[in-house]
Amino acid sequence: MATFLRRKATAVTLGVLALTLAGGGIAAAQPTTKASTEVAQPGARSSGATQPPVSAADAKRARAALDAVGAQATAAGTVAWAVASSGGSLLRGSPEAVSVTRYGPGQYQVLFNYDVSRKAFQATIGTTDQYNIPPAGEISVAPRLSTINGVFVQTRDSAGTPADRPFHLLVAN
C-alpha cells in the first residue's frame, strides 16, 4: 500500500509540475498591451513615420516623367540608381532617374521614368563626394504612395530622429 501511495504522489507531483509549466507558457504567450506595429517596428511610433501626401504638383511631375518615355517596361535585370544630396538634389544617376524632392527633415521622393511599384529597392546612407565617410544614421525605403514611378526614402540619425542624410538608391527590375 505504501508503494502505491508513493507512486501516486510522484504522479501527482509530475502532473502539477507539467500543468504549472504549461500554464506559465500560456501566460508568457499572452499579447502585450502595445500594438503589434509598435512591438515589431519601434520607429513607427515616432513622428514623421508616414509619407507626406502627394500634392497635385507632385502627381503632375510624376505623370510627366512617365509620359517622357511612354511608360515603357524595362528589361529584367536592369538596375536603375540615383545619388541624392542631403538637400534633395539628384547629383547623378542612371538615365531612368528623373528627380529627387525633399519634403522635410529626412523625407525624400525619388522619381524614375518607369513603373517601379513592383521592383526591389536598396538604399544606403552615402557620401556625395570622393574619399569621405558618410554620416552615421539609418535609412528606409518604400514605394511612394499613389505614385507608381516614385520611391519614398526616409533618413534618420543614429538616435532615430528624422535627419537629412545623403543617400544612394538602387531599383532592381
N, C-alpha and C positions, 0 to 999 in steps of 0.2 A: 504494500500500500504506500509506503514511503517513497519507493522508486516512482510510482505512478504520479504522486503529487509533485515530486521534484521535476519530472518531465513536463508536467502540466505547467508548473511555474516557469520553466525555461521557455516553453512555447508561448506563454502569455507575455513574458518579458520581451521576446523577439518580436511578437506581434505589436506590442506597444511601441517598440523602437522603430519598426517599419512604418507604422502609421504616423509617428512623430516626424520621421524624415520625409515621408510623402507629404504630410501637411506643411512642413517647412518649405518644401519645394514649390508647393502650390502658392503659398503666401509670397514667396520670392518672385513668382511669375505674375503677380497682380500688376495691372497697369499703374504707372506713376500718375501723379496729378498734372504733370506737364503734357502739353500737346505733343503728338508724335514728331512733328517737324521741329519742335524746339529741342527734343532729345537728339534726333538724328543730325540736325543742322543748327548748331548754336548760333551761327551767323545770321540765320533767318530772323532772329528776334531783334537785331539791331536796326537802326534807321537806315534808309537807303537800300533795303534789300529788294525792293521792287523796281521794275523798269519804269522810267518816265513814260507818260502817254505819247503816242505817235501824233504829232501835230499835222495839220493839213500840208504845211510846207515840207515836213519830213516825208509824208506819203508821196507828194509830188516829185521830190528828188529821187525817191526810190523807184517810182514808175519811170522816170526819165532815164535812170541808169539801166533799167531792163529794156526799155524801148530802143536804146542806143545800139544794141546788138540783136534785138528781136527775141530776147529771152531764149537763146539757143541752149540746147543741152550740152554740157561739157562731157568730154570723153572720160571713161573710167580710168582712174589712176592719175588724173590731173590734180595738181596741188596749187591752190591759189594762196597768196600770202600778202601780208601788209605789215609795215613797221610804222608805229604811231608815236608821236611825241606825247609828253605828259599834258601838253596844252591842247591836244586833239587835232594835230595836223598829220596828214598822211605824208610821211617822209619818203618812203619808197615802197614798192610792192610789185606784184605780178600785174600783167595787163588787165586782169579781171578786177582788181581792187580799184574802187572808184573814189571813195571819200571816207573821212573819219569825222564824226561830230562829237564834241564834248558837251554833256548835259549838265554836269555838276561835278563836285569832287569825286573823282574815281569812276564816273559813269560815261561810257563811250558807245557810239554806234559806228560800226564799220559796214559800208555798203559795197556790194560786188555787183557786177553786171549780169549775173545769172542767179537762178534759184538755188539758195544754199540751205533751205529749210530742212532737208533730209540728209545733210552731209555731216561729217565728223569735224569737230573744232578742237584745236590745240592752241593754247596761249601761254606765254611766259612773260614775266616782267623782264624787260630787256634794257639795253642801252641804245642810245641813238647816235653815238659816235664811237670811233675805234678806241680800243685799248682801255676802256673804262669798265668798272664793275657796276652792274645795275644796282639800284637802290633795293633795300630789303622790303619785302611785302608779300602780299597774296593776290591772286588773280582768279577770276571765274568767268566763264563764257556761257552763253545761252543763245538760242535763236531769238531774234528780235521780234517782239510782239507785232502782229499784223503787218509784217514786212518780210516777204519771202526771200528777199535778197540781202537781208541785214543780219548782223551778228551783234549781240549786246555783250559788252565787256565791262566788268566791274573790277577795279583795283582797290586794294586796301593796304594800310601799313601793317607792320607786324603785330600791332595790338588789335587789329580788326576794324579800325576806323577808316571809313572811305577816304582815300588819298589819291592824288594824281600821280600816276607812275607811267613811264614809257613802256610800251609792250610790243611784242611780236605775235602775230596771229597767223595760224595755218588753217586752211579749209581743205580737207581731203575729200575727193569725189569718188 
